[in-house]
Amino acid sequence: MCASAEVPQPDKAALRRALLAARAGLTRDDVRAHEAGLGRRALELPELARARTVAAYVSVGTEPGTRALLDTLRDRGTRVLLPVLLPDNDLDWGLYRGPEHLVRAGRGLLEPDGERLGPEAVTGADAVLLPGLAVDGRGLRLGRGGGSYDRVLARLDRAGADPARIVLLYDNEVVARVPEEPHDHPVHAVITPAGVRRFG
C-alpha cells in the first residue's frame, strides 16, 4: 500500500523575506508605473465598479499602490473605509475623505483623521481590498504576519458578510503555494498589473 505524498509546506518566514526583498528593489518610478496599471485593472472588476462601500487601505513604501484607486473610487461616489490600527493589532475603520485627511500613524502607516466607525464597520462593505505579500493558486493569501486582517476576515464570517475579497499584488507575487493555516480564508480575486485572476 503506498501512502499519498504530502506536498511540503514552504517556509513562511523565508517566503516573506524573499518577497519583501524583491519589493525593496523597486524604485519609486516602478511603484508609480505599477500603481496606474493596478488601478485600471481594479476598476474593470464588476465587484469594485458597482460597490457602494469598499474597505481598502493606503499603500506605503513599495507596496502595490492603492492611492490613485482610492481617489477614483471616492470621486465615483463610493464610500471608502480605511483601517486604523488598534493597540492590540485589531482594526477600527474611518472614512476616506481625501489625501489631505490622512495622518501618519505607527509602523509608517497612513490613517484617516476623522471619526472612528468601529471594528464592525467592515461588515457593511461590498468589497474588501486586503494587503498581502502573495496569493497562491488556491486563493490563499500570505500577509505580513501581524494577524490584523485574519481578524477582519473572521469578523466578516461571524457576521455572515460575504464581500468580494480582493488582493492587489505584483505579477511575481502570485505563487505556486503559500503556507496554509487552519484559520486561512481564500480570497475571491487577485489583481496584478498583468490582469485579474479569480478563485473558487
N, C-alpha and C positions, 0 to 999 in steps of 0.2 A: 504494500500500500504506500503510495507516495504522498507526502504532505505537500499542501499547496505552498508555494514560495510566497513569502510576505515581502511586499515592496518596502525597502528600507526607508525610514523617515529621514529627510535631510536634517542637518543640524541647524536649528533655528537661529542661534546666535551667529554662526558662521554665515548663513544666508543673509541675515540682516547686515552684517559687516560688509559683505561684498556689494550688496545693493546700495548701501549708504556711501561706500567708496566710489561707486560709479556715479552717483548723483553729485558727489563732491567735486568730480572732474568737470562738471558742466559750468559753462560761463554764464554770465547774466544774459548775454545775447542768445545763447542756446535756450535758456529758460523762456525768454520772451517769444522766441520763434515757436517753441512747442506750445506755449500758452494760447496763441492765436488759433493753432490747429485744433487743440483740445476744446476750446470754446465753441468753434464751429461744429465740431462733431457732437458735442454735448447738446447743442441747441437743435440738432436734427433728430434727437431722440424724442419720440412722442411723449414719453413719461415726463420729460422736463418741459417740453413745449406746452403741454396742457395743465401742468401742475399749478395749483393755486398757492401752495406753500411748499417751499423747498428748504430743508435743513442742510446747510453747507458748512464751509469753513474757509478761513483766509489762509491761502498758501504762504509759506515763509521760506526764505532761503532758496534752495534748489528743488523744492517740492514742485510737482506739476502744477502749473499756475491756474488759480481759480479767480483772480481778481477781475479780469475782463468779463468772465461769465457772471459773477455776482452783480456787476453793474448792468449787464444786459438783462438779466432776469428781473432786477428791480425796475429798470426802465419799462419793461413789458407789463408791469403791474403785479408781478409775482411777489408774494410775501416771502422774504428770505430770512431764515433764522440762522444765527451764528452761535457757536459754542462759547461758553465761559467756563474755564477750568476751576473746579472747586478744590478746596484743600485735600479732600480725600480721593482726588482724581476722577470723581464723577463730573458730569457736565450739566450746567444750567444753560439757558438759552436767552438770547437777546435779539432784537430786530435789527437787521442791517439797514442803516439809513444813509449810506454813502461812505466813501473812504475817509472823509473828514471827521467821521464819528467813530473811528477805530482808535483804540488806545493800546499802548504796549502793556503786556502782562508778563507773567512768569514764563520761563522757558523760551523766551523770544517770540511768544505768540502775540497776535493782534486780536483784540476782542471788542465787541460793540460797547459803547459808553452809556447806553440808555438803560431803561427798565429791565429788570430780570423777570423772565416769564416762568421760571421753574423747570426742573428736570423733565417733567411730564409734557412740556410743550412740544417736544419732538414727536409725540404720538399723533399729533394732528397734521403731520407733514405728508404730502402726497409722494415726495421723493426725498431720499436722504443721500447726500454725497459723503462718502466715507474716505478719509485719508488712508493710505496704505503704502506698503513698500513692494508688494507683489500680490498677484492673484494667479491661481493655477487653473488647470483645465476643468476642475470640478466647481469652480467659482469660489473656492476658499481663499480668504484674504489673509495676508501677513501684515500685521500692524507693527508699530514701533515697540510694543510691549508694555505700555502703560495701563492697558485694560479699560481705558475710558470708553472706547467705542464698543467693547464687549458688553459693558453695562447698558449702553444705549440700545444695542440690539436685543438684549434680554428684556429691557423695558418695553420695547415695541412688541415682543412676543407676549409678555404678560398682559398688555393692553389689547391684544388681538388686532393690533395695527399691522398692515402689510404694505407699507410704502415701497416704491421702487428703490432698491439698494444698489447704488452705483459707485464705482471706484474710478478715479482718474489716475492713469499711470503713464510712464514712458513705455515705448514699444518693448524694450528689453526686460521689462518687469512682469510681463505675462510669462510665467514659467511652467515647467512640467508639473512640479509638485511643491507645495509648501507643507510644513509640519502641521499635523491635524491635532486639535484638542477637542475633548468632548463637548465643550461649550461653543465651538465654532458654528457660525451661521453662514451659509453660502450667500454670495451677492447675486443680484439679477443680471448685472452687466458690468463690463469694464470698458472704459473709453481710453484709447491711446491716440496719438497723432495719426496712426495708420488706419484707424477705424474703430468700430464697436463690435464687441463680442458678447453674446448673451449666453446665459446659463439656465438650464432647467426650465 
